[in-house]
Amino acid sequence: MNANVLFKPGDTVEASGVYTVMHDKYHLQNHDVTCVFGKPFPPCRGCGQRVRFRAKCLAQHIAYHDSFK
């Protein structure tokens, strides 16, 4: 996955991991969150659909790893 790709609310998380959240400049500073494969990126309660997500550190979710199924 290209680290420069930005995801928006409603997009599906393609890979579990840590994502940097970029809010509307008047709402909050950037911060990191954990997002899980297959779930949708959510809108922000403050800046709604203007929030964006960028992959920072990706990892396979344990539920989808062959050793732990």
PQR file of N, CA, C, O and H, with PARSE charges and radii, in Angstrom:
ATOM      1  N   MET A   1       0.849  -1.172   0.000 -0.4000 1.5000
ATOM      2  CA  MET A   1       0.000   0.000   0.000 -0.0000 2.0000
ATOM      3  C   MET A   1       0.897   1.238   0.000  0.5500 1.7000
ATOM      4  O   MET A   1       1.884   1.299   0.733 -0.5500 1.4000
ATOM      5  N   ASN A   2       0.552   2.202  -0.811 -0.4000 1.5000
ATOM      6  CA  ASN A   2       1.292   3.450  -0.905 -0.0000 2.0000
ATOM      7  C   ASN A   2       1.017   4.291   0.344  0.5500 1.7000
ATOM      8  O   ASN A   2      -0.139   4.555   0.677 -0.5500 1.4000
ATOM      9  H   ASN A   2      -0.250   2.153  -1.406  0.4000 1.0000
ATOM     10  N   ALA A   3       2.079   4.709   1.032 -0.4000 1.5000
ATOM     11  CA  ALA A   3       1.929   5.477   2.273 -0.0000 2.0000
ATOM     12  C   ALA A   3       1.388   6.883   2.036  0.5500 1.7000
ATOM     13  O   ALA A   3       0.995   7.556   2.988 -0.5500 1.4000
ATOM     14  H   ALA A   3       3.017   4.494   0.761  0.4000 1.0000
ATOM     15  N   ASN A   4       1.362   7.336   0.792 -0.4000 1.5000
ATOM     16  CA  ASN A   4       0.862   8.682   0.505 -0.0000 2.0000
ATOM     17  C   ASN A   4      -0.630   8.706   0.205  0.5500 1.7000
ATOM     18  O   ASN A   4      -1.201   9.778   0.002 -0.5500 1.4000
ATOM     19  H   ASN A   4       1.681   6.789   0.018  0.4000 1.0000
ATOM     20  N   VAL A   5      -1.263   7.551   0.173 -0.4000 1.5000
ATOM     21  CA  VAL A   5      -2.693   7.479  -0.123 -0.0000 2.0000
ATOM     22  C   VAL A   5      -3.479   7.985   1.088  0.5500 1.7000
ATOM     23  O   VAL A   5      -3.215   7.590   2.223 -0.5500 1.4000
ATOM     24  H   VAL A   5      -0.799   6.681   0.338  0.4000 1.0000
ATOM     25  N   LEU A   6      -4.439   8.856   0.828 -0.4000 1.5000
ATOM     26  CA  LEU A   6      -5.326   9.340   1.885 -0.0000 2.0000
ATOM     27  C   LEU A   6      -6.666   8.641   1.767  0.5500 1.7000
ATOM     28  O   LEU A   6      -7.208   8.485   0.673 -0.5500 1.4000
ATOM     29  H   LEU A   6      -4.654   9.176  -0.094  0.4000 1.0000
ATOM     30  N   PHE A   7      -7.195   8.221   2.913 -0.4000 1.5000
ATOM     31  CA  PHE A   7      -8.505   7.587   2.964 -0.0000 2.0000
ATOM     32  C   PHE A   7      -9.488   8.558   3.599  0.5500 1.7000
ATOM     33  O   PHE A   7      -9.109   9.386   4.427 -0.5500 1.4000
ATOM     34  H   PHE A   7      -6.755   8.348   3.801  0.4000 1.0000
ATOM     35  N   LYS A   8     -10.742   8.451   3.212 -0.4000 1.5000
ATOM     36  CA  LYS A   8     -11.784   9.324   3.738 -0.0000 2.0000
ATOM     37  C   LYS A   8     -12.851   8.480   4.424  0.5500 1.7000
ATOM     38  O   LYS A   8     -12.892   7.264   4.241 -0.5500 1.4000
ATOM     39  H   LYS A   8     -11.051   7.778   2.540  0.4000 1.0000
ATOM     40  N   PRO A   9     -13.711   9.115   5.208 -0.5600 1.5000
ATOM     41  CA  PRO A   9     -14.789   8.372   5.859  0.2800 2.0000
ATOM     42  C   PRO A   9     -15.615   7.588   4.832  0.5500 1.7000
ATOM     43  O   PRO A   9     -15.965   8.095   3.766 -0.5500 1.4000
ATOM     44  N   GLY A  10     -15.909   6.347   5.189 -0.4000 1.5000
ATOM     45  CA  GLY A  10     -16.665   5.463   4.299 -0.0000 2.0000
ATOM     46  C   GLY A  10     -15.786   4.519   3.508  0.5500 1.7000
ATOM     47  O   GLY A  10     -16.245   3.455   3.092 -0.5500 1.4000
ATOM     48  H   GLY A  10     -15.625   5.935   6.054  0.4000 1.0000
ATOM     49  N   ASP A  11     -14.503   4.890   3.287 -0.4000 1.5000
ATOM     50  CA  ASP A  11     -13.575   3.964   2.632 -0.0000 2.0000
ATOM     51  C   ASP A  11     -13.350   2.767   3.552  0.5500 1.7000
ATOM     52  O   ASP A  11     -13.424   2.900   4.774 -0.5500 1.4000
ATOM     53  H   ASP A  11     -14.130   5.754   3.625  0.4000 1.0000
ATOM     54  N   THR A  12     -13.079   1.619   2.980 -0.4000 1.5000
ATOM     55  CA  THR A  12     -12.817   0.413   3.766 -0.0000 2.0000
ATOM     56  C   THR A  12     -11.335   0.319   4.093  0.5500 1.7000
ATOM     57  O   THR A  12     -10.490   0.544   3.227 -0.5500 1.4000
ATOM     58  H   THR A  12     -13.019   1.511   1.988  0.4000 1.0000
ATOM     59  N   VAL A  13     -11.019  -0.012   5.334 -0.4000 1.5000
ATOM     60  CA  VAL A  13      -9.632  -0.201   5.758 -0.0000 2.0000
ATOM     61  C   VAL A  13      -9.077  -1.411   5.025  0.5500 1.7000
ATOM     62  O   VAL A  13      -9.588  -2.520   5.180 -0.5500 1.4000
ATOM     63  H   VAL A  13     -11.706  -0.195   6.038  0.4000 1.0000
ATOM     64  N   GLU A  14      -8.032  -1.208   4.226 -0.4000 1.5000
ATOM     65  CA  GLU A  14      -7.439  -2.277   3.413 -0.0000 2.0000
ATOM     66  C   GLU A  14      -6.417  -3.096   4.179  0.5500 1.7000
ATOM     67  O   GLU A  14      -6.151  -4.244   3.822 -0.5500 1.4000
ATOM     68  H   GLU A  14      -7.616  -0.307   4.100  0.4000 1.0000
ATOM     69  N   ALA A  15      -5.836  -2.518   5.236 -0.4000 1.5000
ATOM     70  CA  ALA A  15      -4.842  -3.222   6.047 -0.0000 2.0000
ATOM     71  C   ALA A  15      -4.905  -2.686   7.471  0.5500 1.7000
ATOM     72  O   ALA A  15      -4.921  -1.473   7.681 -0.5500 1.4000
ATOM     73  H   ALA A  15      -6.052  -1.586   5.526  0.4000 1.0000
ATOM     74  N   SER A  16      -4.942  -3.585   8.446 -0.4000 1.5000
ATOM     75  CA  SER A  16      -4.944  -3.165   9.843 -0.0000 2.0000
ATOM     76  C   SER A  16      -3.636  -2.469  10.173  0.5500 1.7000
ATOM     77  O   SER A  16      -2.598  -2.762   9.580 -0.5500 1.4000
ATOM     78  H   SER A  16      -4.930  -4.570   8.275  0.4000 1.0000
ATOM     79  N   GLY A  17      -3.693  -1.550  11.117 -0.4000 1.5000
ATOM     80  CA  GLY A  17      -2.478  -0.887  11.552 -0.0000 2.0000
ATOM     81  C   GLY A  17      -2.749   0.472  12.163  0.5500 1.7000
ATOM     82  O   GLY A  17      -3.885   0.822  12.481 -0.5500 1.4000
ATOM     83  H   GLY A  17      -4.536  -1.312  11.599  0.4000 1.0000
ATOM     84  N   VAL A  18      -1.676   1.226  12.317 -0.4000 1.5000
ATOM     85  CA  VAL A  18      -1.752   2.569  12.869 -0.0000 2.0000
ATOM     86  C   VAL A  18      -1.871   3.556  11.709  0.5500 1.7000
ATOM     87  O   VAL A  18      -1.117   3.487  10.739 -0.5500 1.4000
ATOM     88  H   VAL A  18      -0.753   0.941  12.058  0.4000 1.0000
ATOM     89  N   TYR A  19      -2.816   4.459  11.824 -0.4000 1.5000
ATOM     90  CA  TYR A  19      -3.066   5.484  10.816 -0.0000 2.0000
ATOM     91  C   TYR A  19      -2.983   6.856  11.467  0.5500 1.7000
ATOM     92  O   TYR A  19      -3.425   7.039  12.602 -0.5500 1.4000
ATOM     93  H   TYR A  19      -3.429   4.515  12.612  0.4000 1.0000
ATOM     94  N   THR A  20      -2.421   7.810  10.753 -0.4000 1.5000
ATOM     95  CA  THR A  20      -2.422   9.192  11.199 -0.0000 2.0000
ATOM     96  C   THR A  20      -3.726   9.827  10.743  0.5500 1.7000
ATOM     97  O   THR A  20      -4.099   9.735   9.574 -0.5500 1.4000
ATOM     98  H   THR A  20      -2.063   7.661   9.831  0.4000 1.0000
ATOM     99  N   VAL A  21      -4.412  10.469  11.677 -0.4000 1.5000
ATOM    100  CA  VAL A  21      -5.677  11.139  11.389 -0.0000 2.0000
ATOM    101  C   VAL A  21      -5.397  12.622  11.185  0.5500 1.7000
ATOM    102  O   VAL A  21      -4.749  13.264  12.012 -0.5500 1.4000
ATOM    103  H   VAL A  21      -4.109  10.544  12.627  0.4000 1.0000
ATOM    104  N   MET A  22      -5.893  13.155  10.076 -0.4000 1.5000
ATOM    105  CA  MET A  22      -5.722  14.567   9.763 -0.0000 2.0000
ATOM    106  C   MET A  22      -7.093  15.228   9.744  0.5500 1.7000
ATOM    107  O   MET A  22      -7.891  15.013   8.831 -0.5500 1.4000
ATOM    108  H   MET A  22      -6.419  12.634   9.405  0.4000 1.0000
ATOM    109  N   HIS A  23      -7.353  16.041  10.774 -0.4000 1.5000
ATOM    110  CA  HIS A  23      -8.633  16.714  10.924 -0.0000 2.0000
ATOM    111  C   HIS A  23      -8.638  18.046  10.179  0.5500 1.7000
ATOM    112  O   HIS A  23      -7.602  18.526   9.718 -0.5500 1.4000
ATOM    113  H   HIS A  23      -6.705  16.215  11.515  0.4000 1.0000
ATOM    114  N   ASP A  24      -9.824  18.624  10.076 -0.4000 1.5000
ATOM    115  CA  ASP A  24      -9.961  19.996   9.606 -0.0000 2.0000
ATOM    116  C   ASP A  24      -9.016  20.859  10.444  0.5500 1.7000
ATOM    117  O   ASP A  24      -8.920  20.671  11.657 -0.5500 1.4000
ATOM    118  H   ASP A  24     -10.666  18.234  10.451  0.4000 1.0000
ATOM    119  N   LYS A  25      -8.330  21.785   9.818 -0.4000 1.5000
ATOM    120  CA  LYS A  25      -7.304  22.562  10.531 -0.0000 2.0000
ATOM    121  C   LYS A  25      -7.843  23.344  11.720  0.5500 1.7000
ATOM    122  O   LYS A  25      -7.068  23.752  12.585 -0.5500 1.4000
ATOM    123  H   LYS A  25      -8.408  21.937   8.833  0.4000 1.0000
ATOM    124  N   TYR A  26      -9.150  23.561  11.784 -0.4000 1.5000
ATOM    125  CA  TYR A  26      -9.740  24.303  12.896 -0.0000 2.0000
ATOM    126  C   TYR A  26     -10.260  23.392  13.998  0.5500 1.7000
ATOM    127  O   TYR A  26     -10.759  23.874  15.015 -0.5500 1.4000
ATOM    128  H   TYR A  26      -9.780  23.230  11.081  0.4000 1.0000
ATOM    129  N   HIS A  27     -10.149  22.068  13.806 -0.4000 1.5000
ATOM    130  CA  HIS A  27     -10.721  21.145  14.787 -0.0000 2.0000
ATOM    131  C   HIS A  27      -9.670  20.582  15.733  0.5500 1.7000
ATOM    132  O   HIS A  27      -9.640  20.954  16.906 -0.5500 1.4000
ATOM    133  H   HIS A  27      -9.745  21.676  12.980  0.4000 1.0000
ATOM    134  N   LEU A  28      -8.813  19.699  15.252 -0.4000 1.5000
ATOM    135  CA  LEU A  28      -7.807  19.045  16.097 -0.0000 2.0000
ATOM    136  C   LEU A  28      -6.489  18.914  15.349  0.5500 1.7000
ATOM    137  O   LEU A  28      -6.452  18.969  14.120 -0.5500 1.4000
ATOM    138  H   LEU A  28      -8.837  19.397  14.299  0.4000 1.0000
ATOM    139  N   GLN A  29      -5.412  18.742  16.101 -0.4000 1.5000
ATOM    140  CA  GLN A  29      -4.124  18.434  15.499 -0.0000 2.0000
ATOM    141  C   GLN A  29      -4.118  16.973  15.064  0.5500 1.7000
ATOM    142  O   GLN A  29      -4.944  16.179  15.514 -0.5500 1.4000
ATOM    143  H   GLN A  29      -5.442  18.697  17.099  0.4000 1.0000
ATOM    144  N   ASN A  30      -3.177  16.625  14.182 -0.4000 1.5000
ATOM    145  CA  ASN A  30      -3.029  15.234  13.748 -0.0000 2.0000
ATOM    146  C   ASN A  30      -2.739  14.339  14.957  0.5500 1.7000
ATOM    147  O   ASN A  30      -2.092  14.756  15.917 -0.5500 1.4000
ATOM    148  H   ASN A  30      -2.506  17.270  13.817  0.4000 1.0000
ATOM    149  N   HIS A  31      -3.231  13.110  14.884 -0.4000 1.5000
ATOM    150  CA  HIS A  31      -2.947  12.121  15.926 -0.0000 2.0000
ATOM    151  C   HIS A  31      -3.059  10.737  15.295  0.5500 1.7000
ATOM    152  O   HIS A  31      -3.558  10.596  14.178 -0.5500 1.4000
ATOM    153  H   HIS A  31      -3.757  12.771  14.104  0.4000 1.0000
ATOM    154  N   ASP A  32      -2.600   9.728  16.005 -0.4000 1.5000
ATOM    155  CA  ASP A  32      -2.609   8.357  15.488 -0.0000 2.0000
ATOM    156  C   ASP A  32      -3.719   7.533  16.126  0.5500 1.7000
ATOM    157  O   ASP A  32      -4.079   7.723  17.287 -0.5500 1.4000
ATOM    158  H   ASP A  32      -2.195   9.842  16.912  0.4000 1.0000
ATOM    159  N   VAL A  33      -4.252   6.604  15.319 -0.4000 1.5000
ATOM    160  CA  VAL A  33      -5.286   5.672  15.787 -0.0000 2.0000
ATOM    161  C   VAL A  33      -5.002   4.298  15.187  0.5500 1.7000
ATOM    162  O   VAL A  33      -4.246   4.183  14.222 -0.5500 1.4000
ATOM    163  H   VAL A  33      -3.959   6.450  14.376  0.4000 1.0000
ATOM    164  N   THR A  34      -5.603   3.265  15.751 -0.4000 1.5000
ATOM    165  CA  THR A  34      -5.533   1.924  15.195 -0.0000 2.0000
ATOM    166  C   THR A  34      -6.814   1.670  14.399  0.5500 1.7000
ATOM    167  O   THR A  34      -7.917   1.896  14.896 -0.5500 1.4000
ATOM    168  H   THR A  34      -6.218   3.358  16.535  0.4000 1.0000
ATOM    169  N   CYS A  35      -6.656   1.198  13.159 -0.4000 1.5000
ATOM    170  CA  CYS A  35      -7.798   0.868  12.307 -0.0000 2.0000
ATOM    171  C   CYS A  35      -7.707  -0.608  11.929  0.5500 1.7000
ATOM    172  O   CYS A  35      -6.616  -1.145  11.734 -0.5500 1.4000
ATOM    173  H   CYS A  35      -5.760   1.015  12.755  0.4000 1.0000
ATOM    174  N   VAL A  36      -8.864  -1.254  11.829 -0.4000 1.5000
ATOM    175  CA  VAL A  36      -8.922  -2.704  11.614 -0.0000 2.0000
ATOM    176  C   VAL A  36      -9.405  -3.033  10.200  0.5500 1.7000
ATOM    177  O   VAL A  36     -10.373  -2.451   9.709 -0.5500 1.4000
ATOM    178  H   VAL A  36      -9.750  -0.818  11.988  0.4000 1.0000
ATOM    179  N   PHE A  37      -8.719  -3.966   9.562 -0.4000 1.5000
ATOM    180  CA  PHE A  37      -9.040  -4.447   8.225 -0.0000 2.0000
ATOM    181  C   PHE A  37     -10.529  -4.731   8.076  0.5500 1.7000
ATOM    182  O   PHE A  37     -11.144  -5.358   8.938 -0.5500 1.4000
ATOM    183  H   PHE A  37      -7.933  -4.438   9.961  0.4000 1.0000
ATOM    184  N   GLY A  38     -11.094  -4.264   6.980 -0.4000 1.5000
ATOM    185  CA  GLY A  38     -12.481  -4.556   6.648 -0.0000 2.0000
ATOM    186  C   GLY A  38     -13.507  -3.592   7.229  0.5500 1.7000
ATOM    187  O   GLY A  38     -14.656  -3.568   6.788 -0.5500 1.4000
ATOM    188  H   GLY A  38     -10.595  -3.755   6.279  0.4000 1.0000
ATOM    189  N   LYS A  39     -13.104  -2.807   8.203 -0.4000 1.5000
ATOM    190  CA  LYS A  39     -14.023  -1.828   8.806 -0.0000 2.0000
ATOM    191  C   LYS A  39     -13.974  -0.524   8.001  0.5500 1.7000
ATOM    192  O   LYS A  39     -12.968  -0.241   7.351 -0.5500 1.4000
ATOM    193  H   LYS A  39     -12.171  -2.826   8.560  0.4000 1.0000
ATOM    194  N   PRO A  40     -15.034   0.263   8.038 -0.5600 1.5000
ATOM    195  CA  PRO A  40     -14.992   1.558   7.347  0.2800 2.0000
ATOM    196  C   PRO A  40     -14.268   2.602   8.198  0.5500 1.7000
ATOM    197  O   PRO A  40     -14.339   2.576   9.426 -0.5500 1.4000
ATOM    198  N   PHE A  41     -13.569   3.523   7.523 -0.4000 1.5000
ATOM    199  CA  PHE A  41     -13.031   4.683   8.223 -0.0000 2.0000
ATOM    200  C   PHE A  41     -14.224   5.546   8.626  0.5500 1.7000
ATOM    201  O   PHE A  41     -15.094   5.809   7.796 -0.5500 1.4000
ATOM    202  H   PHE A  41     -13.512   3.545   6.525  0.4000 1.0000
ATOM    203  N   PRO A  42     -14.285   5.991   9.878 -0.5600 1.5000
ATOM    204  CA  PRO A  42     -15.457   6.752  10.340  0.2800 2.0000
ATOM    205  C   PRO A  42     -15.321   8.247  10.092  0.5500 1.7000
ATOM    206  O   PRO A  42     -14.214   8.760   9.930 -0.5500 1.4000
ATOM    207  N   PRO A  43     -16.450   8.941  10.062 -0.5600 1.5000
ATOM    208  CA  PRO A  43     -16.386  10.405  10.048  0.2800 2.0000
ATOM    209  C   PRO A  43     -16.002  10.892  11.445  0.5500 1.7000
ATOM    210  O   PRO A  43     -16.117  10.149  12.420 -0.5500 1.4000
ATOM    211  N   CYS A  44     -15.560  12.108  11.536 -0.4000 1.5000
ATOM    212  CA  CYS A  44     -15.220  12.721  12.820 -0.0000 2.0000
ATOM    213  C   CYS A  44     -16.457  13.413  13.383  0.5500 1.7000
ATOM    214  O   CYS A  44     -17.241  13.992  12.631 -0.5500 1.4000
ATOM    215  H   CYS A  44     -15.467  12.712  10.745  0.4000 1.0000
ATOM    216  N   ARG A  45     -16.632  13.356  14.692 -0.4000 1.5000
ATOM    217  CA  ARG A  45     -17.772  14.036  15.313 -0.0000 2.0000
ATOM    218  C   ARG A  45     -17.651  15.552  15.220  0.5500 1.7000
ATOM    219  O   ARG A  45     -18.651  16.263  15.325 -0.5500 1.4000
ATOM    220  H   ARG A  45     -15.995  12.886  15.303  0.4000 1.0000
ATOM    221  N   GLY A  46     -16.423  16.053  15.021 -0.4000 1.5000
ATOM    222  CA  GLY A  46     -16.215  17.497  14.955 -0.0000 2.0000
ATOM    223  C   GLY A  46     -16.133  18.049  13.546  0.5500 1.7000
ATOM    224  O   GLY A  46     -16.750  19.069  13.238 -0.5500 1.4000
ATOM    225  H   GLY A  46     -15.611  15.476  14.936  0.4000 1.0000
ATOM    226  N   CYS A  47     -15.366  17.375  12.679 -0.4000 1.5000
ATOM    227  CA  CYS A  47     -15.168  17.912  11.323 -0.0000 2.0000
ATOM    228  C   CYS A  47     -15.776  17.024  10.240  0.5500 1.7000
ATOM    229  O   CYS A  47     -15.560  17.240   9.048 -0.5500 1.4000
ATOM    230  H   CYS A  47     -14.865  16.547  12.929  0.4000 1.0000
ATOM    231  N   GLY A  48     -16.538  16.023  10.675 -0.4000 1.5000
ATOM    232  CA  GLY A  48     -17.339  15.222   9.748 -0.0000 2.0000
ATOM    233  C   GLY A  48     -16.560  14.530   8.649  0.5500 1.7000
ATOM    234  O   GLY A  48     -15.601  13.806   8.918 -0.5500 1.4000
ATOM    235  H   GLY A  48     -16.713  15.847  11.644  0.4000 1.0000
ATOM    236  N   GLN A  49     -16.972  14.753   7.413 -0.4000 1.5000
ATOM    237  CA  GLN A  49     -16.396  14.085   6.240 -0.0000 2.0000
ATOM    238  C   GLN A  49     -15.063  14.685   5.814  0.5500 1.7000
ATOM    239  O   GLN A  49     -14.421  14.153   4.907 -0.5500 1.4000
ATOM    240  H   GLN A  49     -17.751  15.341   7.195  0.4000 1.0000
ATOM    241  N   ARG A  50     -14.631  15.769   6.436 -0.4000 1.5000
ATOM    242  CA  ARG A  50     -13.371  16.420   6.034 -0.0000 2.0000
ATOM    243  C   ARG A  50     -12.142  15.735   6.617  0.5500 1.7000
ATOM    244  O   ARG A  50     -11.023  16.049   6.211 -0.5500 1.4000
ATOM    245  H   ARG A  50     -15.152  16.201   7.172  0.4000 1.0000
ATOM    246  N   VAL A  51     -12.317  14.804   7.560 -0.4000 1.5000
ATOM    247  CA  VAL A  51     -11.189  14.095   8.157 -0.0000 2.0000
ATOM    248  C   VAL A  51     -10.586  13.131   7.128  0.5500 1.7000
ATOM    249  O   VAL A  51     -11.296  12.587   6.282 -0.5500 1.4000
ATOM    250  H   VAL A  51     -13.226  14.549   7.890  0.4000 1.0000
ATOM    251  N   ARG A  52      -9.257  12.928   7.216 -0.4000 1.5000
ATOM    252  CA  ARG A  52      -8.546  12.002   6.323 -0.0000 2.0000
ATOM    253  C   ARG A  52      -7.626  11.124   7.154  0.5500 1.7000
ATOM    254  O   ARG A  52      -7.238  11.487   8.264 -0.5500 1.4000
ATOM    255  H   ARG A  52      -8.680  13.370   7.904  0.4000 1.0000
ATOM    256  N   PHE A  53      -7.277   9.950   6.599 -0.4000 1.5000
ATOM    257  CA  PHE A  53      -6.450   8.957   7.271 -0.0000 2.0000
ATOM    258  C   PHE A  53      -5.301   8.558   6.356  0.5500 1.7000
ATOM    259  O   PHE A  53      -5.499   8.360   5.157 -0.5500 1.4000
ATOM    260  H   PHE A  53      -7.592   9.655   5.697  0.4000 1.0000
ATOM    261  N   ARG A  54      -4.088   8.440   6.923 -0.4000 1.5000
ATOM    262  CA  ARG A  54      -2.915   8.007   6.159 -0.0000 2.0000
ATOM    263  C   ARG A  54      -2.236   6.883   6.931  0.5500 1.7000
ATOM    264  O   ARG A  54      -1.998   7.006   8.132 -0.5500 1.4000
ATOM    265  H   ARG A  54      -3.928   8.601   7.896  0.4000 1.0000
ATOM    266  N   ALA A  55      -1.923   5.788   6.242 -0.4000 1.5000
ATOM    267  CA  ALA A  55      -1.260   4.641   6.872 -0.0000 2.0000
ATOM    268  C   ALA A  55       0.106   5.049   7.412  0.5500 1.7000
ATOM    269  O   ALA A  55       0.871   5.740   6.739 -0.5500 1.4000
ATOM    270  H   ALA A  55      -2.116   5.688   5.266  0.4000 1.0000
ATOM    271  N   LYS A  56       0.400   4.617   8.623 -0.4000 1.5000
ATOM    272  CA  LYS A  56       1.686   4.922   9.255 -0.0000 2.0000
ATOM    273  C   LYS A  56       2.497   3.647   9.493  0.5500 1.7000
ATOM    274  O   LYS A  56       3.673   3.577   9.136 -0.5500 1.4000
ATOM    275  H   LYS A  56      -0.222   4.056   9.170  0.4000 1.0000
ATOM    276  N   CYS A  57       1.865   2.644  10.096 -0.4000 1.5000
ATOM    277  CA  CYS A  57       2.536   1.374  10.393 -0.0000 2.0000
ATOM    278  C   CYS A  57       1.499   0.262  10.265  0.5500 1.7000
ATOM    279  O   CYS A  57       0.610   0.132  11.107 -0.5500 1.4000
ATOM    280  H   CYS A  57       0.909   2.700  10.386  0.4000 1.0000
ATOM    281  N   LEU A  58       1.617  -0.531   9.217 -0.4000 1.5000
ATOM    282  CA  LEU A  58       0.614  -1.561   8.945 -0.0000 2.0000
ATOM    283  C   LEU A  58       1.042  -2.915   9.497  0.5500 1.7000
ATOM    284  O   LEU A  58       2.232  -3.213   9.601 -0.5500 1.4000
ATOM    285  H   LEU A  58       2.339  -0.426   8.533  0.4000 1.0000
ATOM    286  N   ALA A  59       0.054  -3.726   9.847 -0.4000 1.5000
ATOM    287  CA  ALA A  59       0.304  -5.073  10.352 -0.0000 2.0000
ATOM    288  C   ALA A  59      -0.909  -5.940  10.053  0.5500 1.7000
ATOM    289  O   ALA A  59      -2.035  -5.447   9.987 -0.5500 1.4000
ATOM    290  H   ALA A  59      -0.913  -3.485   9.762  0.4000 1.0000
ATOM    291  N   GLN A  60      -0.675  -7.212   9.876 -0.4000 1.5000
ATOM    292  CA  GLN A  60      -1.788  -8.121   9.634 -0.0000 2.0000
ATOM    293  C   GLN A  60      -2.543  -8.354  10.940  0.5500 1.7000
ATOM    294  O   GLN A  60      -1.931  -8.618  11.974 -0.5500 1.4000
ATOM    295  H   GLN A  60       0.240  -7.612   9.929  0.4000 1.0000
ATOM    296  N   HIS A  61      -3.848  -8.258  10.894 -0.4000 1.5000
ATOM    297  CA  HIS A  61      -4.675  -8.512  12.078 -0.0000 2.0000
ATOM    298  C   HIS A  61      -4.545  -9.988  12.444  0.5500 1.7000
ATOM    299  O   HIS A  61      -4.569 -10.852  11.567 -0.5500 1.4000
ATOM    300  H   HIS A  61      -4.345  -8.043  10.054  0.4000 1.0000
ATOM    301  N   ILE A  62      -4.408 -10.273  13.718 -0.4000 1.5000
ATOM    302  CA  ILE A  62      -4.190 -11.646  14.168 -0.0000 2.0000
ATOM    303  C   ILE A  62      -5.308 -12.594  13.749  0.5500 1.7000
ATOM    304  O   ILE A  62      -5.059 -13.777  13.515 -0.5500 1.4000
ATOM    305  H   ILE A  62      -4.388  -9.571  14.430  0.4000 1.0000
ATOM    306  N   ALA A  63      -6.522 -12.095  13.652 -0.4000 1.5000
ATOM    307  CA  ALA A  63      -7.654 -12.936  13.262 -0.0000 2.0000
ATOM    308  C   ALA A  63      -7.534 -13.451  11.830  0.5500 1.7000
ATOM    309  O   ALA A  63      -8.196 -14.422  11.466 -0.5500 1.4000
ATOM    310  H   ALA A  63      -6.725 -11.135  13.842  0.4000 1.0000
ATOM    311  N   TYR A  64      -6.693 -12.808  11.013 -0.4000 1.5000
ATOM    312  CA  TYR A  64      -6.533 -13.216   9.619 -0.0000 2.0000
ATOM    313  C   TYR A  64      -5.192 -13.891   9.363  0.5500 1.7000
ATOM    314  O   TYR A  64      -4.877 -14.210   8.216 -0.5500 1.4000
ATOM    315  H   TYR A  64      -6.155 -12.018  11.308  0.4000 1.0000
ATOM    316  N   HIS A  65      -4.390 -14.117  10.416 -0.4000 1.5000
ATOM    317  CA  HIS A  65      -3.094 -14.777  10.266 -0.0000 2.0000
ATOM    318  C   HIS A  65      -3.299 -16.293  10.349  0.5500 1.7000
ATOM    319  O   HIS A  65      -3.976 -16.780  11.255 -0.5500 1.4000
ATOM    320  H   HIS A  65      -4.646 -13.858  11.347  0.4000 1.0000
ATOM    321  N   ASP A  66      -2.718 -17.035   9.406 -0.4000 1.5000
ATOM    322  CA  ASP A  66      -2.913 -18.490   9.327 -0.0000 2.0000
ATOM    323  C   ASP A  66      -2.544 -19.227  10.619  0.5500 1.7000
ATOM    324  O   ASP A  66      -3.155 -20.250  10.931 -0.5500 1.4000
ATOM    325  H   ASP A  66      -2.168 -16.640   8.670  0.4000 1.0000
ATOM    326  N   SER A  67      -1.568 -18.737  11.368 -0.4000 1.5000
ATOM    327  CA  SER A  67      -1.137 -19.425  12.591 -0.0000 2.0000
ATOM    328  C   SER A  67      -2.143 -19.297  13.723  0.5500 1.7000
ATOM    329  O   SER A  67      -2.062 -20.035  14.705 -0.5500 1.4000
ATOM    330  H   SER A  67      -1.072 -17.907  11.115  0.4000 1.0000
ATOM    331  N   PHE A  68      -3.090 -18.372  13.604 -0.4000 1.5000
ATOM    332  CA  PHE A  68      -4.006 -18.107  14.717 -0.0000 2.0000
ATOM    333  C   PHE A  68      -5.475 -18.304  14.354  0.5500 1.7000
ATOM    334  O   PHE A  68      -6.353 -17.927  15.131 -0.5500 1.4000
ATOM    335  H   PHE A  68      -3.155 -17.773  12.806  0.4000 1.0000
ATOM    336  N   LYS A  69      -5.758 -18.882  13.200 -0.4000 1.5000
ATOM    337  CA  LYS A  69      -7.144 -19.107  12.808 -0.0000 2.0000
ATOM    338  C   LYS A  69      -7.726 -20.276  13.558  0.5500 1.7000
ATOM    339  O   LYS A  69      -8.892 -20.619  13.359 -0.5500 1.4000
ATOM    340  H   LYS A  69      -5.045 -19.189  12.569  0.4000 1.0000
TER
END
